Amino acid sequence: MASTPPGQRRMQILQALAEMLEQPKGDKITTAALARKLEFSEAALYRHFASKAQMFEGLIEFIETSVFGLINQIAERHDDGLAQARDIVGMLLNFASQNPGMTRVLIGDALLNEDERLQARMNQFYDRVELALKQALRLAVTEGQAHEADVQARACMLSSFVIGRWHRYAKSGFKNHPSQDAALQIALLLS
């Protein structure tokens, strides 16, 4: 029987962790429960990750790589700053819809009682998202579509809107999709 390559096993562990986070009324995730789900020992988990915090860091890395890769694609695709901001917000909402378990990481819910550096890293993620929105809105200013005085407040408002929609999605047991009626709401926020 061929063994699974280490990188693939790490991905299996992270996928299982993300699936466990998709449970709306999910209990605190333990390494024992994760090992049971994967049908191997806790020791096998620790051969791939030094700690549960490292597993969550793996999920955060996936989120960061995915989201900021998509933000870069949006920036390359649009010369229009308002279109960039609109698409960034829409992508963030859709990312949560497509990754419910990751939504619990995005809002910090899954990180409660875990290493504090994980929440600090998510706070940096929010700052980077807001910075991307500011850059898009500054581009809109150069195009005469927005006012410089509004950039900071509008970027903060858009970030808060996204985080609020993520919270609503997670707290509804993943029933209230974050992208529901989003196009109209984003248009209102950008008008």
C-alpha positions as CSV (number, residue, x, y, z in Angstrom):
1,M,0.0,0.0,0.0
2,A,1.5,3.3,-1.1
3,S,1.7,6.0,1.5
4,T,0.2,9.4,1.0
5,P,2.7,12.2,0.3
6,P,3.2,14.6,3.2
7,G,1.9,17.7,1.4
8,Q,-1.3,15.8,0.4
9,R,-1.8,14.5,3.9
10,R,-1.5,18.1,5.2
11,M,-4.2,19.2,2.7
12,Q,-6.4,16.3,3.9
13,I,-6.1,17.4,7.5
14,L,-6.9,21.0,6.6
15,Q,-9.9,20.0,4.4
16,A,-11.2,17.8,7.3
17,L,-10.8,20.7,9.7
18,A,-12.6,23.1,7.3
19,E,-15.4,20.5,7.0
20,M,-15.8,20.2,10.7
21,L,-16.0,24.0,10.9
22,E,-19.0,23.8,8.5
23,Q,-21.2,22.4,11.3
24,P,-23.5,25.2,12.3
25,K,-23.7,24.1,15.9
26,G,-20.2,22.7,15.9
27,D,-18.5,22.0,19.2
28,K,-15.0,23.1,20.0
29,I,-12.8,21.2,17.6
30,T,-10.3,19.0,19.3
31,T,-7.4,17.1,17.7
32,A,-9.0,13.9,19.0
33,A,-12.2,14.6,17.0
34,L,-10.2,15.6,14.0
35,A,-8.1,12.4,14.2
36,R,-11.3,10.4,14.5
37,K,-12.8,12.1,11.4
38,L,-9.7,11.3,9.4
39,E,-9.4,7.8,10.9
40,F,-5.9,8.1,12.1
41,S,-4.1,8.8,15.4
42,E,-3.5,12.2,17.0
43,A,0.2,11.4,16.7
44,A,-0.3,11.2,12.9
45,L,-1.8,14.8,13.0
46,Y,1.2,16.0,15.0
47,R,3.6,14.5,12.4
48,H,2.2,17.1,10.0
49,F,1.4,20.0,12.3
50,A,3.2,20.9,15.5
51,S,-0.1,22.2,17.1
52,K,-3.7,22.8,16.5
53,A,-2.8,26.5,16.1
54,Q,-0.5,25.5,13.2
55,M,-3.5,23.8,11.6
56,F,-5.6,27.0,11.9
57,E,-2.6,28.9,10.5
58,G,-2.8,26.6,7.5
59,L,-6.4,27.6,7.0
60,I,-5.6,31.3,7.3
61,E,-2.8,30.9,4.7
62,F,-5.3,29.3,2.4
63,I,-7.7,32.2,2.9
64,E,-5.0,34.8,2.5
65,T,-3.6,33.2,-0.7
66,S,-7.0,32.8,-2.2
67,V,-8.5,36.2,-1.3
68,F,-5.4,38.3,-2.1
69,G,-4.8,36.4,-5.3
70,L,-8.4,37.2,-6.4
71,I,-8.0,40.9,-5.3
72,N,-4.9,41.1,-7.5
73,Q,-6.8,39.6,-10.5
74,I,-9.6,42.1,-9.9
75,A,-7.2,45.0,-9.9
76,E,-5.6,43.7,-13.1
77,R,-8.9,43.2,-14.8
78,H,-10.5,46.7,-14.0
79,D,-9.1,50.1,-14.6
80,D,-12.3,51.5,-13.0
81,G,-11.8,52.0,-9.2
82,L,-15.5,51.7,-8.3
83,A,-15.7,48.5,-10.3
84,Q,-12.7,47.2,-8.4
85,A,-14.2,48.0,-5.1
86,R,-17.6,46.5,-6.1
87,D,-15.9,43.3,-7.3
88,I,-13.7,43.0,-4.2
89,V,-16.7,43.2,-1.9
90,G,-18.6,40.7,-4.1
91,M,-15.7,38.3,-4.2
92,L,-15.4,38.4,-0.4
93,L,-19.0,37.6,0.1
94,N,-18.9,34.8,-2.5
95,F,-15.7,33.4,-0.9
96,A,-17.7,32.9,2.3
97,S,-20.6,31.4,0.5
98,Q,-18.4,28.8,-1.1
99,N,-16.3,28.2,2.0
100,P,-18.7,28.1,5.0
101,G,-16.1,26.5,7.4
102,M,-13.6,29.2,6.4
103,T,-16.2,31.8,7.3
104,R,-16.0,30.8,10.9
105,V,-12.2,31.5,10.7
106,L,-12.8,34.8,8.9
107,I,-15.0,36.0,11.7
108,G,-12.8,34.7,14.5
109,D,-15.4,32.3,15.8
110,A,-13.3,29.2,15.2
111,L,-10.3,30.9,16.8
112,L,-11.9,31.5,20.2
113,N,-9.8,29.9,23.0
114,E,-6.9,29.3,20.5
115,D,-3.6,31.0,20.3
116,E,-4.0,34.8,20.4
117,R,-1.6,35.2,17.4
118,L,-4.3,33.6,15.2
119,Q,-6.8,36.4,15.9
120,A,-4.0,39.0,15.5
121,R,-3.3,37.5,12.0
122,M,-7.0,37.7,11.1
123,N,-6.9,41.4,12.2
124,Q,-4.0,41.9,9.8
125,F,-6.1,40.2,7.1
126,Y,-8.9,42.7,7.7
127,D,-6.4,45.6,7.5
128,R,-5.1,44.3,4.2
129,V,-8.6,44.0,2.8
130,E,-9.4,47.5,3.8
131,L,-6.2,48.7,2.3
132,A,-7.2,47.0,-1.0
133,L,-10.5,48.8,-0.9
134,K,-8.8,52.1,-0.2
135,Q,-6.5,51.6,-3.2
136,A,-9.6,50.9,-5.4
137,L,-11.3,54.0,-4.1
138,R,-8.2,56.2,-4.5
139,L,-8.2,55.1,-8.1
140,A,-11.9,56.1,-8.3
141,V,-10.8,59.6,-7.0
142,T,-8.3,60.0,-9.8
143,E,-11.2,59.1,-12.2
144,G,-13.4,61.7,-10.7
145,Q,-15.8,59.1,-9.4
146,A,-15.2,59.7,-5.7
147,H,-13.9,62.3,-3.2
148,E,-10.6,61.9,-1.5
149,A,-12.2,62.8,1.8
150,D,-14.5,59.8,1.6
151,V,-11.9,57.1,0.8
152,Q,-11.1,56.1,4.5
153,A,-14.7,56.1,5.7
154,R,-16.0,54.3,2.6
155,A,-13.3,51.6,2.8
156,C,-14.1,51.1,6.5
157,M,-17.8,51.0,5.8
158,L,-17.3,48.4,3.0
159,S,-15.1,46.2,5.2
160,S,-17.6,46.4,8.0
161,F,-20.4,45.5,5.6
162,V,-18.5,42.4,4.5
163,I,-17.7,41.3,8.0
164,G,-21.3,41.9,9.1
165,R,-22.5,39.7,6.2
166,W,-20.0,37.0,7.2
167,H,-21.2,37.1,10.8
168,R,-24.9,36.9,9.7
169,Y,-24.1,33.9,7.5
170,A,-22.2,32.0,10.2
171,K,-24.6,32.8,13.0
172,S,-27.6,31.8,10.9
173,G,-26.2,28.3,10.6
174,F,-25.1,29.1,7.0
175,K,-28.6,29.8,5.9
176,N,-28.5,33.6,5.2
177,H,-26.1,33.7,2.3
178,P,-23.8,36.7,2.4
179,S,-24.2,37.4,-1.3
180,Q,-28.0,37.5,-1.1
181,D,-29.2,40.9,-2.5
182,A,-25.5,42.0,-2.3
183,A,-25.4,43.6,-5.7
184,L,-28.0,46.2,-4.8
185,Q,-26.5,46.8,-1.3
186,I,-23.0,47.2,-2.7
187,A,-24.3,49.7,-5.4
188,L,-25.9,51.7,-2.6
189,L,-22.7,51.7,-0.5
190,L,-20.7,52.9,-3.6
191,S,-23.2,55.5,-4.8
